[in-house]
Amino acid sequence: MKANELRTKTDDELSDRLSELQKERFNLRFQRAGGQLENTARVREVRRDIARIKTILAGRRASAAGA
């Protein structure tokens, strides 16, 4: 997911997406440990999407606190 797409979403939508991605990351960890993970690149994508969302949310909170 691109950062521009994420910036257009509301905080609630980003929080929901963040929780979905964290659940997916949890499931991917178990698939990798069990040797059932087929798309290994998905782990990296999910991890980076989580970081993007957290960065955007932190930036919004910082700008709201400064205003």
DSSP file (Angstrom, degrees, kcal/mol; ACC not computed):
  #  RESIDUE AA STRUCTURE BP1 BP2  ACC     N-H-->O    O-->H-N    N-H-->O    O-->H-N    TCO  KAPPA ALPHA  PHI   PSI    X-CA   Y-CA   Z-CA
    1    1 A M              0   0    0      0, 0.0     2,-0.1     0, 0.0    51,-0.1   0.000 360.0 360.0 360.0 136.9    0.0    0.0    0.0
    2    2 A K     >  -     0   0    0      1,-0.1     4,-1.6    50,-0.0     3,-0.2  -0.469 360.0-125.7 -82.1 152.3    1.3    3.4   -0.9
    3    3 A A  H  > S+     0   0    0      1,-0.2     4,-2.1     2,-0.2     5,-0.1   0.845 110.2  58.6 -65.6 -34.0    1.8    6.2    1.6
    4    4 A N  H  > S+     0   0    0      1,-0.2     4,-0.8     2,-0.2    -1,-0.2   0.890 105.1  50.0 -63.0 -38.7   -0.3    8.6   -0.4
    5    5 A E  H >4 S+     0   0    0      1,-0.2     3,-0.5     2,-0.2     4,-0.4   0.887 110.7  50.1 -64.8 -39.1   -3.2    6.1   -0.2
    6    6 A L  H >< S+     0   0    0     -4,-1.6     3,-1.2     1,-0.2    -2,-0.2   0.852 102.6  59.9 -69.8 -34.6   -2.8    5.9    3.5
    7    7 A R  H 3< S+     0   0    0     -4,-2.1    -1,-0.2     1,-0.3    -2,-0.2   0.751  98.7  58.7 -67.6 -22.4   -2.8    9.6    4.0
    8    8 A T  T << S+     0   0    0     -4,-0.8    -1,-0.3    -3,-0.5    -2,-0.2   0.632  92.5  88.1 -80.5 -12.8   -6.2   10.0    2.5
    9    9 A K  S <  S-     0   0    0     -3,-1.2     2,-0.1    -4,-0.4    -3,-0.0  -0.467  81.4-111.2 -86.9 157.5   -7.8    7.7    5.1
   10   10 A T     >  -     0   0    0     -2,-0.1     4,-2.2     1,-0.1     5,-0.2  -0.311  31.4-104.9 -79.1 168.3   -9.1    8.7    8.5
   11   11 A D  H  > S+     0   0    0      1,-0.2     4,-2.4     2,-0.2     5,-0.2   0.875 121.4  52.7 -62.0 -38.2   -7.4    7.8   11.8
   12   12 A D  H  > S+     0   0    0      2,-0.2     4,-2.3     1,-0.2    -1,-0.2   0.909 109.2  48.6 -65.4 -41.6  -10.1    5.2   12.5
   13   13 A E  H  > S+     0   0    0      1,-0.2     4,-2.4     2,-0.2    -2,-0.2   0.901 112.2  49.3 -64.5 -40.2   -9.6    3.5    9.1
   14   14 A L  H  X S+     0   0    0     -4,-2.2     4,-2.4     2,-0.2    -2,-0.2   0.896 110.0  51.0 -66.2 -39.3   -5.8    3.5    9.7
   15   15 A S  H  X S+     0   0    0     -4,-2.4     4,-2.1     2,-0.2    -2,-0.2   0.904 111.2  48.3 -64.6 -40.8   -6.3    2.0   13.1
   16   16 A D  H  X S+     0   0    0     -4,-2.3     4,-2.0     2,-0.2    -2,-0.2   0.927 112.7  47.7 -63.9 -44.6   -8.5   -0.8   11.7
   17   17 A R  H  X S+     0   0    0     -4,-2.4     4,-2.4     1,-0.2    -2,-0.2   0.875 109.4  54.8 -64.1 -37.1   -6.1   -1.5    8.9
   18   18 A L  H  X S+     0   0    0     -4,-2.4     4,-2.2     1,-0.2    -1,-0.2   0.919 108.0  47.8 -62.6 -44.1   -3.2   -1.6   11.5
   19   19 A S  H  X S+     0   0    0     -4,-2.1     4,-1.9     2,-0.2    -1,-0.2   0.886 111.2  51.7 -66.4 -36.9   -4.9   -4.2   13.6
   20   20 A E  H  X S+     0   0    0     -4,-2.0     4,-2.3     1,-0.2    -2,-0.2   0.925 111.1  47.5 -62.1 -44.4   -5.7   -6.3   10.5
   21   21 A L  H  X S+     0   0    0     -4,-2.4     4,-2.6     1,-0.2    -2,-0.2   0.866 109.3  53.1 -67.2 -36.2   -2.0   -6.2    9.4
   22   22 A Q  H  X S+     0   0    0     -4,-2.2     4,-2.0     2,-0.2    -1,-0.2   0.883 109.8  48.5 -67.2 -36.8   -0.8   -7.1   12.9
   23   23 A K  H  X S+     0   0    0     -4,-1.9     4,-2.3     2,-0.2    -2,-0.2   0.907 111.9  49.7 -66.0 -41.3   -3.1  -10.1   12.9
   24   24 A E  H  X S+     0   0    0     -4,-2.3     4,-2.5     2,-0.2    -2,-0.2   0.905 109.3  51.2 -63.9 -41.1   -1.8  -11.1    9.4
   25   25 A R  H  X S+     0   0    0     -4,-2.6     4,-2.0     2,-0.2    -1,-0.2   0.903 109.0  51.9 -61.9 -40.8    1.8  -10.7   10.6
   26   26 A F  H  X S+     0   0    0     -4,-2.0     4,-1.5     1,-0.2    -2,-0.2   0.929 111.7  45.9 -60.5 -46.2    1.0  -13.0   13.5
   27   27 A N  H  X S+     0   0    0     -4,-2.3     4,-2.1     1,-0.2    -2,-0.2   0.873 110.1  53.9 -66.6 -36.9   -0.4  -15.6   11.2
   28   28 A L  H  X S+     0   0    0     -4,-2.5     4,-2.5     1,-0.2    -1,-0.2   0.869 103.7  56.6 -65.3 -35.8    2.5  -15.3    8.8
   29   29 A R  H  X S+     0   0    0     -4,-2.0     4,-2.2     1,-0.2    -1,-0.2   0.915 109.2  45.8 -61.2 -42.3    4.9  -15.9   11.6
   30   30 A F  H  X S+     0   0    0     -4,-1.5     4,-2.0     2,-0.2     6,-0.2   0.876 111.2  52.1 -69.8 -36.4    3.2  -19.2   12.5
   31   31 A Q  H  <>S+     0   0    0     -4,-2.1     5,-2.6     2,-0.2     6,-1.0   0.910 110.9  48.0 -64.3 -40.8    3.1  -20.2    8.8
   32   32 A R  H ><5S+     0   0    0     -4,-2.5     3,-0.9     4,-0.2    -2,-0.2   0.914 111.6  49.5 -65.8 -41.9    6.8  -19.6    8.5
   33   33 A A  H 3<5S+     0   0    0     -4,-2.2    -1,-0.2     1,-0.2    -2,-0.2   0.850 113.1  47.4 -66.1 -33.0    7.6  -21.5   11.6
   34   34 A G  T 3<5S-     0   0    0     -4,-2.0    -1,-0.2    -5,-0.1    -2,-0.2   0.473 113.4-116.7 -87.6  -1.3    5.5  -24.4   10.4
   35   35 A G  T < 5S+     0   0    0     -3,-0.9    -3,-0.2    -4,-0.5    -4,-0.1   0.693  86.7 111.3  76.9  18.9    7.1  -24.4    7.0
   36   36 A Q      < +     0   0    0     -5,-2.6     2,-0.5    -6,-0.2    -4,-0.2   0.421  37.8 116.5-103.9  -0.2    3.7  -23.6    5.3
   37   37 A L        +     0   0    0     -6,-1.0     3,-0.2     1,-0.2    -9,-0.0  -0.572  32.5 172.7 -76.3 121.0    4.6  -20.1    4.1
   38   38 A E  S    S+     0   0    0     -2,-0.5     2,-1.0     1,-0.2    -1,-0.2   0.849  70.1  49.4 -95.6 -41.1    4.5  -19.9    0.3
   39   39 A N    >   +     0   0    0      1,-0.2     3,-1.1     2,-0.1     4,-0.4  -0.778  61.2 174.6-103.5  91.5    4.9  -16.1   -0.3
   40   40 A T  T >> S+     0   0    0     -2,-1.0     3,-0.8     1,-0.3     4,-0.7   0.757  74.7  65.3 -69.6 -24.1    7.9  -15.1    1.8
   41   41 A A  H 3> S+     0   0    0      1,-0.2     4,-2.0     2,-0.2    -1,-0.3   0.732  86.4  72.5 -69.9 -21.0    7.9  -11.6    0.5
   42   42 A R  H <> S+     0   0    0     -3,-1.1     4,-2.6     1,-0.2     5,-0.2   0.840  89.3  59.9 -64.0 -32.6    4.5  -11.0    2.1
   43   43 A V  H <> S+     0   0    0     -3,-0.8     4,-2.2    -4,-0.4    -1,-0.2   0.928 107.6  45.1 -60.1 -45.2    6.1  -10.9    5.5
   44   44 A R  H  X S+     0   0    0     -4,-0.7     4,-2.2     2,-0.2    -2,-0.2   0.899 112.4  51.2 -66.2 -41.9    8.2   -7.9    4.4
   45   45 A E  H  X S+     0   0    0     -4,-2.0     4,-2.4     2,-0.2    -2,-0.2   0.926 111.6  46.9 -62.0 -45.6    5.3   -6.1    2.8
   46   46 A V  H  X S+     0   0    0     -4,-2.6     4,-2.3     1,-0.2    -1,-0.2   0.916 111.3  51.6 -64.0 -43.8    3.1   -6.4    5.9
   47   47 A R  H  X S+     0   0    0     -4,-2.2     4,-1.8    -5,-0.2    -1,-0.2   0.902 112.3  45.8 -61.3 -41.2    5.9   -5.3    8.2
   48   48 A R  H  X S+     0   0    0     -4,-2.2     4,-2.4     2,-0.2    -1,-0.2   0.866 110.0  53.5 -71.7 -36.2    6.6   -2.2    6.0
   49   49 A D  H  X S+     0   0    0     -4,-2.4     4,-2.3     2,-0.2    -2,-0.2   0.894 107.9  51.7 -63.9 -38.8    2.8   -1.4    5.8
   50   50 A I  H  X S+     0   0    0     -4,-2.3     4,-2.4     1,-0.2    -2,-0.2   0.921 110.1  48.9 -61.7 -43.7    2.6   -1.5    9.5
   51   51 A A  H  X S+     0   0    0     -4,-1.8     4,-2.2     2,-0.2    -2,-0.2   0.897 109.9  51.8 -64.1 -40.5    5.5    0.9    9.8
   52   52 A R  H  X S+     0   0    0     -4,-2.4     4,-2.3     2,-0.2    -2,-0.2   0.934 111.3  46.7 -61.1 -46.2    4.0    3.3    7.2
   53   53 A I  H  X S+     0   0    0     -4,-2.3     4,-2.6     1,-0.2     5,-0.2   0.919 112.4  49.5 -63.9 -43.7    0.7    3.4    9.1
   54   54 A K  H  X S+     0   0    0     -4,-2.4     4,-2.3     1,-0.2    -1,-0.2   0.881 110.7  51.2 -63.1 -37.5    2.4    4.0   12.5
   55   55 A T  H  X S+     0   0    0     -4,-2.2     4,-2.2     2,-0.2    -2,-0.2   0.922 111.4  46.6 -65.5 -44.6    4.5    6.8   11.0
   56   56 A I  H  X S+     0   0    0     -4,-2.3     4,-2.2     2,-0.2    -2,-0.2   0.926 113.4  48.5 -64.8 -44.8    1.4    8.5    9.5
   57   57 A L  H  X S+     0   0    0     -4,-2.6     4,-2.2     1,-0.2    -1,-0.2   0.901 111.7  49.5 -62.7 -40.8   -0.5    8.2   12.8
   58   58 A A  H  X S+     0   0    0     -4,-2.3     4,-2.3    -5,-0.2    -1,-0.2   0.896 110.1  51.3 -65.3 -39.9    2.4    9.5   14.9
   59   59 A G  H  X S+     0   0    0     -4,-2.2     4,-2.2     2,-0.2    -1,-0.2   0.890 110.1  49.0 -64.5 -39.5    2.8   12.5   12.5
   60   60 A R  H  X S+     0   0    0     -4,-2.2     4,-2.0     2,-0.2    -2,-0.2   0.896 111.5  49.2 -66.4 -39.6   -0.9   13.3   12.8
   61   61 A R  H  X S+     0   0    0     -4,-2.2     4,-2.0     2,-0.2    -2,-0.2   0.888 111.3  49.8 -66.9 -37.8   -0.7   13.1   16.6
   62   62 A A  H  X S+     0   0    0     -4,-2.3     4,-1.7     2,-0.2    -2,-0.2   0.900 112.2  46.6 -67.7 -40.9    2.3   15.3   16.7
   63   63 A S  H  X S+     0   0    0     -4,-2.2     4,-1.0     1,-0.2    -1,-0.2   0.841 112.4  50.7 -71.4 -31.3    0.8   18.0   14.5
   64   64 A A  H  < S+     0   0    0     -4,-2.0    -2,-0.2     2,-0.2    -1,-0.2   0.862 110.9  48.8 -71.4 -35.2   -2.5   17.9   16.5
   65   65 A A  H  < S+     0   0    0     -4,-2.0    -2,-0.2     1,-0.2    -1,-0.2   0.834 111.5  50.2 -72.2 -31.8   -0.5   18.3   19.8
   66   66 A G  H  <        0   0    0     -4,-1.7    -1,-0.2     1,-0.2    -2,-0.2   0.717 360.0 360.0 -78.1 -21.5    1.4   21.2   18.3
   67   67 A A     <        0   0    0     -4,-1.0    -1,-0.2    -5,-0.1    -2,-0.2   0.481 360.0 360.0 -83.8 360.0   -1.6   23.1   17.1
